[in-house]
Amino acid sequence: VRAIIDKAYDRATEVLTTHRDRLVALAEKLVAEETVDSEGFESLFSDLPPKDLNNHGIPTVVGPGQPIAEPNPQPA
């Protein structure tokens, strides 16, 4: 369990460090305007590549009416 926590902590630290400039810009925008709409958010993060699947092959963003994962097949 400790290894999982350490790995997640390291990954979170990496993401926050890598995108610190964008996160600071987002924080400044939120302080100034109190809200950020989707266009404002996308303007800060639009050049990042989309990530459709997490490490387990599960979609990270799911639209309305889309299943989170394929249902388990039932035995015949």
PQR file with spaces between the fields and no chain letter, atoms N, CA, C, O and H, PARSE charges and radii, in Angstrom:
ATOM       1  N    VAL     1       0.837   -1.190    0.000 -0.4000 1.5000
ATOM       2  CA   VAL     1       0.000    0.000    0.000 -0.0000 2.0000
ATOM       3  C    VAL     1       0.883    1.255    0.000  0.5500 1.7000
ATOM       4  O    VAL     1       0.596    2.231   -0.694 -0.5500 1.4000
ATOM       5  N    ARG     2       1.949    1.210    0.782 -0.4000 1.5000
ATOM       6  CA   ARG     2       2.846    2.366    0.864 -0.0000 2.0000
ATOM       7  C    ARG     2       3.453    2.690   -0.499  0.5500 1.7000
ATOM       8  O    ARG     2       3.608    3.861   -0.845 -0.5500 1.4000
ATOM       9  H    ARG     2       2.183    0.418    1.346  0.4000 1.0000
ATOM      10  N    ALA     3       3.796    1.661   -1.273 -0.4000 1.5000
ATOM      11  CA   ALA     3       4.377    1.880   -2.605 -0.0000 2.0000
ATOM      12  C    ALA     3       3.375    2.570   -3.528  0.5500 1.7000
ATOM      13  O    ALA     3       3.755    3.432   -4.320 -0.5500 1.4000
ATOM      14  H    ALA     3       3.669    0.710   -0.992  0.4000 1.0000
ATOM      15  N    ILE     4       2.106    2.199   -3.429 -0.4000 1.5000
ATOM      16  CA   ILE     4       1.061    2.821   -4.253 -0.0000 2.0000
ATOM      17  C    ILE     4       0.925    4.297   -3.888  0.5500 1.7000
ATOM      18  O    ILE     4       0.843    5.158   -4.764 -0.5500 1.4000
ATOM      19  H    ILE     4       1.798    1.498   -2.785  0.4000 1.0000
ATOM      20  N    ILE     5       0.904    4.575   -2.596 -0.4000 1.5000
ATOM      21  CA   ILE     5       0.785    5.961   -2.134 -0.0000 2.0000
ATOM      22  C    ILE     5       1.994    6.781   -2.576  0.5500 1.7000
ATOM      23  O    ILE     5       1.843    7.909   -3.045 -0.5500 1.4000
ATOM      24  H    ILE     5       0.971    3.876   -1.885  0.4000 1.0000
ATOM      25  N    ASP     6       3.185    6.221   -2.429 -0.4000 1.5000
ATOM      26  CA   ASP     6       4.400    6.933   -2.837 -0.0000 2.0000
ATOM      27  C    ASP     6       4.410    7.215   -4.335  0.5500 1.7000
ATOM      28  O    ASP     6       4.801    8.300   -4.766 -0.5500 1.4000
ATOM      29  H    ASP     6       3.308    5.304   -2.048  0.4000 1.0000
ATOM      30  N    LYS     7       3.976    6.231   -5.130 -0.4000 1.5000
ATOM      31  CA   LYS     7       3.938    6.411   -6.583 -0.0000 2.0000
ATOM      32  C    LYS     7       2.932    7.500   -6.962  0.5500 1.7000
ATOM      33  O    LYS     7       3.216    8.343   -7.814 -0.5500 1.4000
ATOM      34  H    LYS     7       3.658    5.350   -4.780  0.4000 1.0000
ATOM      35  N    ALA     8       1.762    7.480   -6.331 -0.4000 1.5000
ATOM      36  CA   ALA     8       0.744    8.495   -6.614 -0.0000 2.0000
ATOM      37  C    ALA     8       1.229    9.884   -6.194  0.5500 1.7000
ATOM      38  O    ALA     8       0.997   10.864   -6.903 -0.5500 1.4000
ATOM      39  H    ALA     8       1.531    6.796   -5.639  0.4000 1.0000
ATOM      40  N    TYR     9       1.894    9.968   -5.059 -0.4000 1.5000
ATOM      41  CA   TYR     9       2.441   11.242   -4.584 -0.0000 2.0000
ATOM      42  C    TYR     9       3.481   11.774   -5.566  0.5500 1.7000
ATOM      43  O    TYR     9       3.467   12.956   -5.909 -0.5500 1.4000
ATOM      44  H    TYR     9       2.083    9.172   -4.484  0.4000 1.0000
ATOM      45  N    ASP    10       4.377   10.908   -6.016 -0.4000 1.5000
ATOM      46  CA   ASP    10       5.406   11.316   -6.974 -0.0000 2.0000
ATOM      47  C    ASP    10       4.782   11.796   -8.277  0.5500 1.7000
ATOM      48  O    ASP    10       5.228   12.789   -8.853 -0.5500 1.4000
ATOM      49  H    ASP    10       4.389    9.948   -5.737  0.4000 1.0000
ATOM      50  N    ARG    11       3.749   11.093   -8.745 -0.4000 1.5000
ATOM      51  CA   ARG    11       3.078   11.477   -9.996 -0.0000 2.0000
ATOM      52  C    ARG    11       2.373   12.824   -9.831  0.5500 1.7000
ATOM      53  O    ARG    11       2.451   13.677  -10.715 -0.5500 1.4000
ATOM      54  H    ARG    11       3.387   10.287   -8.277  0.4000 1.0000
ATOM      55  N    ALA    12       1.689   13.014   -8.710 -0.4000 1.5000
ATOM      56  CA   ALA    12       1.007   14.285   -8.462 -0.0000 2.0000
ATOM      57  C    ALA    12       2.010   15.435   -8.407  0.5500 1.7000
ATOM      58  O    ALA    12       1.767   16.505   -8.967 -0.5500 1.4000
ATOM      59  H    ALA    12       1.626   12.320   -7.992  0.4000 1.0000
ATOM      60  N    THR    13       3.128   15.214   -7.736 -0.4000 1.5000
ATOM      61  CA   THR    13       4.173   16.232   -7.651 -0.0000 2.0000
ATOM      62  C    THR    13       4.712   16.560   -9.038  0.5500 1.7000
ATOM      63  O    THR    13       4.945   17.726   -9.356 -0.5500 1.4000
ATOM      64  H    THR    13       3.325   14.345   -7.281  0.4000 1.0000
ATOM      65  N    GLU    14       4.909   15.538   -9.860 -0.4000 1.5000
ATOM      66  CA   GLU    14       5.407   15.740  -11.224 -0.0000 2.0000
ATOM      67  C    GLU    14       4.424   16.566  -12.050  0.5500 1.7000
ATOM      68  O    GLU    14       4.827   17.499  -12.745 -0.5500 1.4000
ATOM      69  H    GLU    14       4.720   14.591   -9.601  0.4000 1.0000
ATOM      70  N    VAL    15       3.146   16.230  -11.976 -0.4000 1.5000
ATOM      71  CA   VAL    15       2.129   16.948  -12.752 -0.0000 2.0000
ATOM      72  C    VAL    15       2.059   18.406  -12.306  0.5500 1.7000
ATOM      73  O    VAL    15       2.036   19.311  -13.140 -0.5500 1.4000
ATOM      74  H    VAL    15       2.819   15.472  -11.412  0.4000 1.0000
ATOM      75  N    LEU    16       2.025   18.635  -10.999 -0.4000 1.5000
ATOM      76  CA   LEU    16       1.943   20.004  -10.491 -0.0000 2.0000
ATOM      77  C    LEU    16       3.184   20.819  -10.843  0.5500 1.7000
ATOM      78  O    LEU    16       3.078   22.004  -11.157 -0.5500 1.4000
ATOM      79  H    LEU    16       2.044   17.900  -10.321  0.4000 1.0000
ATOM      80  N    THR    17       4.344   20.198  -10.795 -0.4000 1.5000
ATOM      81  CA   THR    17       5.587   20.891  -11.127 -0.0000 2.0000
ATOM      82  C    THR    17       5.658   21.195  -12.619  0.5500 1.7000
ATOM      83  O    THR    17       6.034   22.298  -13.016 -0.5500 1.4000
ATOM      84  H    THR    17       4.430   19.235  -10.541  0.4000 1.0000
ATOM      85  N    THR    18       5.297   20.219  -13.440 -0.4000 1.5000
ATOM      86  CA   THR    18       5.346   20.383  -14.894 -0.0000 2.0000
ATOM      87  C    THR    18       4.421   21.499  -15.369  0.5500 1.7000
ATOM      88  O    THR    18       4.778   22.263  -16.265 -0.5500 1.4000
ATOM      89  H    THR    18       4.992   19.323  -13.117  0.4000 1.0000
ATOM      90  N    HIS    19       3.243   21.595  -14.777 -0.4000 1.5000
ATOM      91  CA   HIS    19       2.225   22.550  -15.239 -0.0000 2.0000
ATOM      92  C    HIS    19       2.050   23.726  -14.285  0.5500 1.7000
ATOM      93  O    HIS    19       1.007   24.379  -14.277 -0.5500 1.4000
ATOM      94  H    HIS    19       2.953   20.975  -14.048  0.4000 1.0000
ATOM      95  N    ARG    20       3.074   23.989  -13.483 -0.4000 1.5000
ATOM      96  CA   ARG    20       2.973   25.052  -12.477 -0.0000 2.0000
ATOM      97  C    ARG    20       2.604   26.398  -13.096  0.5500 1.7000
ATOM      98  O    ARG    20       1.758   27.107  -12.550 -0.5500 1.4000
ATOM      99  H    ARG    20       3.921   23.459  -13.490  0.4000 1.0000
ATOM     100  N    ASP    21       3.214   26.767  -14.218 -0.4000 1.5000
ATOM     101  CA   ASP    21       2.924   28.066  -14.823 -0.0000 2.0000
ATOM     102  C    ASP    21       1.457   28.186  -15.211  0.5500 1.7000
ATOM     103  O    ASP    21       0.855   29.245  -15.030 -0.5500 1.4000
ATOM     104  H    ASP    21       3.901   26.191  -14.662  0.4000 1.0000
ATOM     105  N    ARG    22       0.886   27.131  -15.733 -0.4000 1.5000
ATOM     106  CA   ARG    22      -0.531   27.146  -16.111 -0.0000 2.0000
ATOM     107  C    ARG    22      -1.423   27.211  -14.874  0.5500 1.7000
ATOM     108  O    ARG    22      -2.441   27.902  -14.867 -0.5500 1.4000
ATOM     109  H    ARG    22       1.375   26.272  -15.879  0.4000 1.0000
ATOM     110  N    LEU    23      -1.030   26.485  -13.833 -0.4000 1.5000
ATOM     111  CA   LEU    23      -1.818   26.478  -12.605 -0.0000 2.0000
ATOM     112  C    LEU    23      -1.779   27.838  -11.919  0.5500 1.7000
ATOM     113  O    LEU    23      -2.784   28.280  -11.363 -0.5500 1.4000
ATOM     114  H    LEU    23      -0.203   25.924  -13.839  0.4000 1.0000
ATOM     115  N    VAL    24      -0.635   28.502  -11.953 -0.4000 1.5000
ATOM     116  CA   VAL    24      -0.534   29.851  -11.391 -0.0000 2.0000
ATOM     117  C    VAL    24      -1.412   30.809  -12.194  0.5500 1.7000
ATOM     118  O    VAL    24      -2.114   31.639  -11.616 -0.5500 1.4000
ATOM     119  H    VAL    24       0.182   28.143  -12.405  0.4000 1.0000
ATOM     120  N    ALA    25      -1.375   30.697  -13.522 -0.4000 1.5000
ATOM     121  CA   ALA    25      -2.216   31.547  -14.367 -0.0000 2.0000
ATOM     122  C    ALA    25      -3.694   31.299  -14.079  0.5500 1.7000
ATOM     123  O    ALA    25      -4.484   32.242  -14.028 -0.5500 1.4000
ATOM     124  H    ALA    25      -0.805   30.023  -13.991  0.4000 1.0000
ATOM     125  N    LEU    26      -4.069   30.039  -13.890 -0.4000 1.5000
ATOM     126  CA   LEU    26      -5.453   29.708  -13.559 -0.0000 2.0000
ATOM     127  C    LEU    26      -5.832   30.303  -12.205  0.5500 1.7000
ATOM     128  O    LEU    26      -6.914   30.873  -12.060 -0.5500 1.4000
ATOM     129  H    LEU    26      -3.427   29.273  -13.931  0.4000 1.0000
ATOM     130  N    ALA    27      -4.959   30.175  -11.222 -0.4000 1.5000
ATOM     131  CA   ALA    27      -5.229   30.731   -9.893 -0.0000 2.0000
ATOM     132  C    ALA    27      -5.387   32.251   -9.960  0.5500 1.7000
ATOM     133  O    ALA    27      -6.287   32.809   -9.332 -0.5500 1.4000
ATOM     134  H    ALA    27      -4.080   29.712  -11.340  0.4000 1.0000
ATOM     135  N    GLU    28      -4.521   32.919  -10.715 -0.4000 1.5000
ATOM     136  CA   GLU    28      -4.617   34.374  -10.851 -0.0000 2.0000
ATOM     137  C    GLU    28      -5.918   34.780  -11.523  0.5500 1.7000
ATOM     138  O    GLU    28      -6.543   35.768  -11.136 -0.5500 1.4000
ATOM     139  H    GLU    28      -3.791   32.466  -11.225  0.4000 1.0000
ATOM     140  N    LYS    29      -6.324   34.015  -12.530 -0.4000 1.5000
ATOM     141  CA   LYS    29      -7.588   34.302  -13.218 -0.0000 2.0000
ATOM     142  C    LYS    29      -8.765   34.112  -12.265  0.5500 1.7000
ATOM     143  O    LYS    29      -9.707   34.904  -12.273 -0.5500 1.4000
ATOM     144  H    LYS    29      -5.816   33.213  -12.844  0.4000 1.0000
ATOM     145  N    LEU    30      -8.714   33.067  -11.448 -0.4000 1.5000
ATOM     146  CA   LEU    30      -9.787   32.823  -10.479 -0.0000 2.0000
ATOM     147  C    LEU    30      -9.841   33.917   -9.415  0.5500 1.7000
ATOM     148  O    LEU    30     -10.929   34.327   -9.011 -0.5500 1.4000
ATOM     149  H    LEU    30      -7.950   32.423  -11.441  0.4000 1.0000
ATOM     150  N    VAL    31      -8.701   34.387   -8.963 -0.4000 1.5000
ATOM     151  CA   VAL    31      -8.676   35.470   -7.972 -0.0000 2.0000
ATOM     152  C    VAL    31      -9.269   36.743   -8.581  0.5500 1.7000
ATOM     153  O    VAL    31     -10.026   37.456   -7.922 -0.5500 1.4000
ATOM     154  H    VAL    31      -7.818   34.054   -9.292  0.4000 1.0000
ATOM     155  N    ALA    32      -8.928   37.023   -9.824 -0.4000 1.5000
ATOM     156  CA   ALA    32      -9.396   38.241  -10.478 -0.0000 2.0000
ATOM     157  C    ALA    32     -10.872   38.172  -10.854  0.5500 1.7000
ATOM     158  O    ALA    32     -11.598   39.153  -10.698 -0.5500 1.4000
ATOM     159  H    ALA    32      -8.313   36.444  -10.360  0.4000 1.0000
ATOM     160  N    GLU    33     -11.318   37.019  -11.346 -0.4000 1.5000
ATOM     161  CA   GLU    33     -12.666   36.921  -11.902 -0.0000 2.0000
ATOM     162  C    GLU    33     -13.614   36.037  -11.096  0.5500 1.7000
ATOM     163  O    GLU    33     -14.819   36.048  -11.348 -0.5500 1.4000
ATOM     164  H    GLU    33     -10.728   36.221  -11.472  0.4000 1.0000
ATOM     165  N    GLU    34     -13.110   35.287  -10.154 -0.4000 1.5000
ATOM     166  CA   GLU    34     -13.855   34.376   -9.288 -0.0000 2.0000
ATOM     167  C    GLU    34     -14.374   33.125   -9.981  0.5500 1.7000
ATOM     168  O    GLU    34     -14.636   32.121   -9.319 -0.5500 1.4000
ATOM     169  H    GLU    34     -12.131   35.278   -9.950  0.4000 1.0000
ATOM     170  N    THR    35     -14.525   33.163  -11.284 -0.4000 1.5000
ATOM     171  CA   THR    35     -14.952   31.974  -12.027 -0.0000 2.0000
ATOM     172  C    THR    35     -14.148   31.890  -13.320  0.5500 1.7000
ATOM     173  O    THR    35     -13.593   32.881  -13.795 -0.5500 1.4000
ATOM     174  H    THR    35     -14.312   33.979  -11.823  0.4000 1.0000
ATOM     175  N    VAL    36     -14.100   30.694  -13.871 -0.4000 1.5000
ATOM     176  CA   VAL    36     -13.474   30.480  -15.172 -0.0000 2.0000
ATOM     177  C    VAL    36     -14.411   29.589  -15.970  0.5500 1.7000
ATOM     178  O    VAL    36     -14.750   28.487  -15.539 -0.5500 1.4000
ATOM     179  H    VAL    36     -14.551   29.888  -13.486  0.4000 1.0000
ATOM     180  N    ASP    37     -14.827   30.068  -17.132 -0.4000 1.5000
ATOM     181  CA   ASP    37     -15.685   29.239  -17.972 -0.0000 2.0000
ATOM     182  C    ASP    37     -14.824   28.269  -18.779  0.5500 1.7000
ATOM     183  O    ASP    37     -13.595   28.306  -18.712 -0.5500 1.4000
ATOM     184  H    ASP    37     -14.551   30.963  -17.482  0.4000 1.0000
ATOM     185  N    SER    38     -15.480   27.412  -19.532 -0.4000 1.5000
ATOM     186  CA   SER    38     -14.743   26.390  -20.285 -0.0000 2.0000
ATOM     187  C    SER    38     -13.781   27.014  -21.294  0.5500 1.7000
ATOM     188  O    SER    38     -12.689   26.490  -21.513 -0.5500 1.4000
ATOM     189  H    SER    38     -16.478   27.381  -19.587  0.4000 1.0000
ATOM     190  N    GLU    39     -14.176   28.121  -21.906 -0.4000 1.5000
ATOM     191  CA   GLU    39     -13.289   28.773  -22.876 -0.0000 2.0000
ATOM     192  C    GLU    39     -12.032   29.310  -22.200  0.5500 1.7000
ATOM     193  O    GLU    39     -10.935   29.189  -22.745 -0.5500 1.4000
ATOM     194  H    GLU    39     -15.064   28.546  -21.728  0.4000 1.0000
ATOM     195  N    GLY    40     -12.183   29.897  -21.025 -0.4000 1.5000
ATOM     196  CA   GLY    40     -11.028   30.409  -20.295 -0.0000 2.0000
ATOM     197  C    GLY    40     -10.099   29.295  -19.858  0.5500 1.7000
ATOM     198  O    GLY    40      -8.877   29.426  -19.926 -0.5500 1.4000
ATOM     199  H    GLY    40     -13.074   29.995  -20.581  0.4000 1.0000
ATOM     200  N    PHE    41     -10.690   28.195  -19.409 -0.4000 1.5000
ATOM     201  CA   PHE    41      -9.893   27.046  -18.990 -0.0000 2.0000
ATOM     202  C    PHE    41      -9.160   26.445  -20.182  0.5500 1.7000
ATOM     203  O    PHE    41      -7.964   26.165  -20.109 -0.5500 1.4000
ATOM     204  H    PHE    41     -11.683   28.088  -19.354  0.4000 1.0000
ATOM     205  N    GLU    42      -9.885   26.248  -21.277 -0.4000 1.5000
ATOM     206  CA   GLU    42      -9.281   25.661  -22.470 -0.0000 2.0000
ATOM     207  C    GLU    42      -8.187   26.553  -23.046  0.5500 1.7000
ATOM     208  O    GLU    42      -7.223   26.049  -23.624 -0.5500 1.4000
ATOM     209  H    GLU    42     -10.857   26.476  -21.336  0.4000 1.0000
ATOM     210  N    SER    43      -8.321   27.865  -22.897 -0.4000 1.5000
ATOM     211  CA   SER    43      -7.277   28.752  -23.420 -0.0000 2.0000
ATOM     212  C    SER    43      -5.957   28.543  -22.678  0.5500 1.7000
ATOM     213  O    SER    43      -4.887   28.756  -23.247 -0.5500 1.4000
ATOM     214  H    SER    43      -9.103   28.273  -22.428  0.4000 1.0000
ATOM     215  N    LEU    44      -6.028   28.129  -21.416 -0.4000 1.5000
ATOM     216  CA   LEU    44      -4.809   27.861  -20.648 -0.0000 2.0000
ATOM     217  C    LEU    44      -4.236   26.475  -20.920  0.5500 1.7000
ATOM     218  O    LEU    44      -3.022   26.282  -20.862 -0.5500 1.4000
ATOM     219  H    LEU    44      -6.898   27.956  -20.954  0.4000 1.0000
ATOM     220  N    PHE    45      -5.105   25.510  -21.219 -0.4000 1.5000
ATOM     221  CA   PHE    45      -4.674   24.118  -21.311 -0.0000 2.0000
ATOM     222  C    PHE    45      -4.908   23.480  -22.675  0.5500 1.7000
ATOM     223  O    PHE    45      -4.758   22.265  -22.807 -0.5500 1.4000
ATOM     224  H    PHE    45      -6.092   25.667  -21.266  0.4000 1.0000
ATOM     225  N    SER    46      -5.269   24.255  -23.692 -0.4000 1.5000
ATOM     226  CA   SER    46      -5.669   23.688  -24.979 -0.0000 2.0000
ATOM     227  C    SER    46      -4.556   22.969  -25.727  0.5500 1.7000
ATOM     228  O    SER    46      -4.846   22.095  -26.544 -0.5500 1.4000
ATOM     229  H    SER    46      -5.391   25.242  -23.586  0.4000 1.0000
ATOM     230  N    ASP    47      -3.308   23.299  -25.482 -0.4000 1.5000
ATOM     231  CA   ASP    47      -2.230   22.654  -26.234 -0.0000 2.0000
ATOM     232  C    ASP    47      -1.768   21.344  -25.611  0.5500 1.7000
ATOM     233  O    ASP    47      -0.846   20.714  -26.130 -0.5500 1.4000
ATOM     234  H    ASP    47      -3.072   24.009  -24.818  0.4000 1.0000
ATOM     235  N    LEU    48      -2.380   20.921  -24.516 -0.4000 1.5000
ATOM     236  CA   LEU    48      -2.030   19.634  -23.919 -0.0000 2.0000
ATOM     237  C    LEU    48      -2.716   18.515  -24.686  0.5500 1.7000
ATOM     238  O    LEU    48      -3.869   18.670  -25.088 -0.5500 1.4000
ATOM     239  H    LEU    48      -3.129   21.433  -24.094  0.4000 1.0000
ATOM     240  N    PRO    49      -2.045   17.400  -24.899 -0.5600 1.5000
ATOM     241  CA   PRO    49      -2.680   16.291  -25.611  0.2800 2.0000
ATOM     242  C    PRO    49      -3.775   15.663  -24.750  0.5500 1.7000
ATOM     243  O    PRO    49      -3.621   15.553  -23.533 -0.5500 1.4000
ATOM     244  N    PRO    50      -4.884   15.251  -25.376 -0.5600 1.5000
ATOM     245  CA   PRO    50      -5.946   14.611  -24.594  0.2800 2.0000
ATOM     246  C    PRO    50      -5.514   13.235  -24.119  0.5500 1.7000
ATOM     247  O    PRO    50      -4.763   12.536  -24.799 -0.5500 1.4000
ATOM     248  N    LYS    51      -5.987   12.863  -22.964 -0.4000 1.5000
ATOM     249  CA   LYS    51      -5.729   11.524  -22.435 -0.0000 2.0000
ATOM     250  C    LYS    51      -7.083   10.836  -22.344  0.5500 1.7000
ATOM     251  O    LYS    51      -7.911   11.184  -21.501 -0.5500 1.4000
ATOM     252  H    LYS    51      -6.597   13.431  -22.411  0.4000 1.0000
ATOM     253  N    ASP    52      -7.301    9.861  -23.215 -0.4000 1.5000
ATOM     254  CA   ASP    52      -8.581    9.183  -23.241 -0.0000 2.0000
ATOM     255  C    ASP    52      -8.675    8.064  -22.216  0.5500 1.7000
ATOM     256  O    ASP    52      -9.748    7.811  -21.669 -0.5500 1.4000
ATOM     257  H    ASP    52      -6.628    9.580  -23.900  0.4000 1.0000
ATOM     258  N    LEU    53      -7.560    7.391  -21.953 -0.4000 1.5000
ATOM     259  CA   LEU    53      -7.595    6.231  -21.077 -0.0000 2.0000
ATOM     260  C    LEU    53      -6.592    6.391  -19.945  0.5500 1.7000
ATOM     261  O    LEU    53      -5.516    6.960  -20.125 -0.5500 1.4000
ATOM     262  H    LEU    53      -6.688    7.596  -22.398  0.4000 1.0000
ATOM     263  N    ASN    54      -6.961    5.880  -18.777 -0.4000 1.5000
ATOM     264  CA   ASN    54      -6.001    5.892  -17.681 -0.0000 2.0000
ATOM     265  C    ASN    54      -5.115    4.660  -17.790  0.5500 1.7000
ATOM     266  O    ASN    54      -5.196    3.936  -18.782 -0.5500 1.4000
ATOM     267  H    ASN    54      -7.836    5.418  -18.631  0.4000 1.0000
ATOM     268  N    ASN    55      -4.281    4.406  -16.805 -0.4000 1.5000
ATOM     269  CA   ASN    55      -3.343    3.279  -16.862 -0.0000 2.0000
ATOM     270  C    ASN    55      -4.031    1.921  -16.896  0.5500 1.7000
ATOM     271  O    ASN    55      -3.407    0.914  -17.230 -0.5500 1.4000
ATOM     272  H    ASN    55      -4.216    4.993  -15.998  0.4000 1.0000
ATOM     273  N    HIS    56      -5.309    1.893  -16.551 -0.4000 1.5000
ATOM     274  CA   HIS    56      -6.042    0.630  -16.532 -0.0000 2.0000
ATOM     275  C    HIS    56      -6.927    0.468  -17.761  0.5500 1.7000
ATOM     276  O    HIS    56      -7.696   -0.490  -17.844 -0.5500 1.4000
ATOM     277  H    HIS    56      -5.816    2.711  -16.279  0.4000 1.0000
ATOM     278  N    GLY    57      -6.831    1.390  -18.717 -0.4000 1.5000
ATOM     279  CA   GLY    57      -7.635    1.302  -19.922 -0.0000 2.0000
ATOM     280  C    GLY    57      -9.058    1.786  -19.736  0.5500 1.7000
ATOM     281  O    GLY    57      -9.914    1.507  -20.575 -0.5500 1.4000
ATOM     282  H    GLY    57      -6.206    2.168  -18.649  0.4000 1.0000
ATOM     283  N    ILE    58      -9.334    2.504  -18.659 -0.4000 1.5000
ATOM     284  CA   ILE    58     -10.677    3.011  -18.381 -0.0000 2.0000
ATOM     285  C    ILE    58     -10.734    4.467  -18.830  0.5500 1.7000
ATOM     286  O    ILE    58      -9.820    5.237  -18.536 -0.5500 1.4000
ATOM     287  H    ILE    58      -8.638    2.731  -17.977  0.4000 1.0000
ATOM     288  N    PRO    59     -11.802    4.859  -19.542 -0.5600 1.5000
ATOM     289  CA   PRO    59     -11.900    6.254  -19.972  0.2800 2.0000
ATOM     290  C    PRO    59     -11.867    7.193  -18.780  0.5500 1.7000
ATOM     291  O    PRO    59     -12.502    6.933  -17.758 -0.5500 1.4000
ATOM     292  N    THR    60     -11.119    8.292  -18.913 -0.4000 1.5000
ATOM     293  CA   THR    60     -11.054    9.256  -17.826 -0.0000 2.0000
ATOM     294  C    THR    60     -12.120   10.327  -17.976  0.5500 1.7000
ATOM     295  O    THR    60     -12.509   10.953  -16.991 -0.5500 1.4000
ATOM     296  H    THR    60     -10.603    8.503  -19.744  0.4000 1.0000
ATOM     297  N    VAL    61     -12.595   10.545  -19.187 -0.4000 1.5000
ATOM     298  CA   VAL    61     -13.667   11.497  -19.429 -0.0000 2.0000
ATOM     299  C    VAL    61     -14.758   10.760  -20.171  0.5500 1.7000
ATOM     300  O    VAL    61     -14.523   10.172  -21.227 -0.5500 1.4000
ATOM     301  H    VAL    61     -12.279   10.037  -19.988  0.4000 1.0000
ATOM     302  N    VAL    62     -15.944   10.796  -19.615 -0.4000 1.5000
ATOM     303  CA   VAL    62     -17.061   10.064  -20.192 -0.0000 2.0000
ATOM     304  C    VAL    62     -18.181   11.049  -20.462  0.5500 1.7000
ATOM     305  O    VAL    62     -18.533   11.853  -19.598 -0.5500 1.4000
ATOM     306  H    VAL    62     -16.135   11.273  -18.757  0.4000 1.0000
ATOM     307  N    GLY    63     -18.742   10.986  -21.663 -0.4000 1.5000
ATOM     308  CA   GLY    63     -19.848   11.856  -22.008 -0.0000 2.0000
ATOM     309  C    GLY    63     -21.165   11.303  -21.498  0.5500 1.7000
ATOM     310  O    GLY    63     -21.226   10.158  -21.050 -0.5500 1.4000
ATOM     311  H    GLY    63     -18.457   10.333  -22.364  0.4000 1.0000
ATOM     312  N    PRO    64     -22.209   12.095  -21.560 -0.5600 1.5000
ATOM     313  CA   PRO    64     -23.516   11.641  -21.093  0.2800 2.0000
ATOM     314  C    PRO    64     -23.976   10.404  -21.850  0.5500 1.7000
ATOM     315  O    PRO    64     -23.860   10.336  -23.073 -0.5500 1.4000
ATOM     316  N    GLY    65     -24.484    9.449  -21.134 -0.4000 1.5000
ATOM     317  CA   GLY    65     -25.005    8.238  -21.747 -0.0000 2.0000
ATOM     318  C    GLY    65     -23.960    7.219  -22.130  0.5500 1.7000
ATOM     319  O    GLY    65     -24.309    6.154  -22.639 -0.5500 1.4000
ATOM     320  H    GLY    65     -24.578    9.503  -20.140  0.4000 1.0000
ATOM     321  N    GLN    66     -22.687    7.505  -21.903 -0.4000 1.5000
ATOM     322  CA   GLN    66     -21.634    6.555  -22.238 -0.0000 2.0000
ATOM     323  C    GLN    66     -21.280    5.748  -21.001  0.5500 1.7000
ATOM     324  O    GLN    66     -21.141    6.305  -19.913 -0.5500 1.4000
ATOM     325  H    GLN    66     -22.404    8.370  -21.489  0.4000 1.0000
ATOM     326  N    PRO    67     -21.132    4.427  -21.162 -0.5600 1.5000
ATOM     327  CA   PRO    67     -20.742    3.626  -20.000  0.2800 2.0000
ATOM     328  C    PRO    67     -19.306    3.928  -19.596  0.5500 1.7000
ATOM     329  O    PRO    67     -18.467    4.247  -20.438 -0.5500 1.4000
ATOM     330  N    ILE    68     -19.032    3.824  -18.298 -0.4000 1.5000
ATOM     331  CA   ILE    68     -17.677    4.044  -17.805 -0.0000 2.0000
ATOM     332  C    ILE    68     -16.774    2.912  -18.246  0.5500 1.7000
ATOM     333  O    ILE    68     -15.611    3.143  -18.577 -0.5500 1.4000
ATOM     334  H    ILE    68     -19.714    3.564  -17.614  0.4000 1.0000
ATOM     335  N    ALA    69     -17.282    1.703  -18.255 -0.4000 1.5000
ATOM     336  CA   ALA    69     -16.512    0.538  -18.690 -0.0000 2.0000
ATOM     337  C    ALA    69     -17.469   -0.433  -19.351  0.5500 1.7000
ATOM     338  O    ALA    69     -18.680   -0.380  -19.137 -0.5500 1.4000
ATOM     339  H    ALA    69     -18.227    1.516  -17.986  0.4000 1.0000
ATOM     340  N    GLU    70     -16.916   -1.310  -20.148 -0.4000 1.5000
ATOM     341  CA   GLU    70     -17.736   -2.325  -20.786 -0.0000 2.0000
ATOM     342  C    GLU    70     -18.312   -3.251  -19.719  0.5500 1.7000
ATOM     343  O    GLU    70     -17.610   -3.620  -18.778 -0.5500 1.4000
ATOM     344  H    GLU    70     -15.932   -1.353  -20.323  0.4000 1.0000
ATOM     345  N    PRO    71     -19.585   -3.632  -19.856 -0.5600 1.5000
ATOM     346  CA   PRO    71     -20.155   -4.556  -18.885  0.2800 2.0000
ATOM     347  C    PRO    71     -19.498   -5.927  -18.997  0.5500 1.7000
ATOM     348  O    PRO    71     -19.021   -6.318  -20.062 -0.5500 1.4000
ATOM     349  N    ASN    72     -19.481   -6.639  -17.895 -0.4000 1.5000
ATOM     350  CA   ASN    72     -18.920   -7.990  -17.903 -0.0000 2.0000
ATOM     351  C    ASN    72     -19.823   -8.901  -18.716  0.5500 1.7000
ATOM     352  O    ASN    72     -21.040   -8.884  -18.535 -0.5500 1.4000
ATOM     353  H    ASN    72     -19.868   -6.321  -17.029  0.4000 1.0000
ATOM     354  N    PRO    73     -19.242   -9.705  -19.614 -0.5600 1.5000
ATOM     355  CA   PRO    73     -20.073  -10.619  -20.402  0.2800 2.0000
ATOM     356  C    PRO    73     -20.692  -11.679  -19.492  0.5500 1.7000
ATOM     357  O    PRO    73     -20.050  -12.171  -18.564 -0.5500 1.4000
ATOM     358  N    GLN    74     -21.924  -12.013  -19.769 -0.4000 1.5000
ATOM     359  CA   GLN    74     -22.629  -13.033  -19.002 -0.0000 2.0000
ATOM     360  C    GLN    74     -22.356  -14.400  -19.615  0.5500 1.7000
ATOM     361  O    GLN    74     -22.317  -14.530  -20.838 -0.5500 1.4000
ATOM     362  H    GLN    74     -22.445  -11.613  -20.523  0.4000 1.0000
ATOM     363  N    PRO    75     -22.167  -15.424  -18.779 -0.5600 1.5000
ATOM     364  CA   PRO    75     -21.953  -16.770  -19.326  0.2800 2.0000
ATOM     365  C    PRO    75     -23.171  -17.228  -20.115  0.5500 1.7000
ATOM     366  O    PRO    75     -24.306  -16.897  -19.774 -0.5500 1.4000
ATOM     367  N    ALA    76     -22.921  -17.998  -21.177 -0.4000 1.5000
ATOM     368  CA   ALA    76     -24.012  -18.463  -22.042 -0.0000 2.0000
ATOM     369  C    ALA    76     -24.720  -19.660  -21.475  0.5500 1.7000
ATOM     370  O    ALA    76     -25.660  -20.167  -22.087 -0.5500 1.4000
ATOM     371  H    ALA    76     -21.999  -18.267  -21.453  0.4000 1.0000
